[in-house]
Amino acid sequence: VRRSGANSDVSIFFPLGRTYTTSQLDTLLTTSGPHLIGADANAHAMAWDCAIPPDTRGDVLVQWCLDNDFVIHDAGDCTRHTTRHGPS
């Protein structure tokens, strides 16, 4: 977490194979006020990826965002391409 004026900037990496709860994610919020969060979540949710079915990690992350009134910003562009899944 880095304070940037009135905002807190948070960068998160979720390793493959680990699961999290919304309560565990709450521990990332060590400051009050606005947050800008960037994440490599290794998760799938309709909020940011319509090409691959949602998974539990994505569901938890979306619920955490809803619980904390966070807005998910996603341009809808593919960020990678695999032969197994196609664009995602």
Secondary structure, DSSP 8 states (H G I E B T S, - for coil): -EEETTEEEEEEE--TT----HHHHHTT--S-S-EEEEEE-----TTT-SSS---HHHHHHHHHHHHTT-----------EETTTEE-
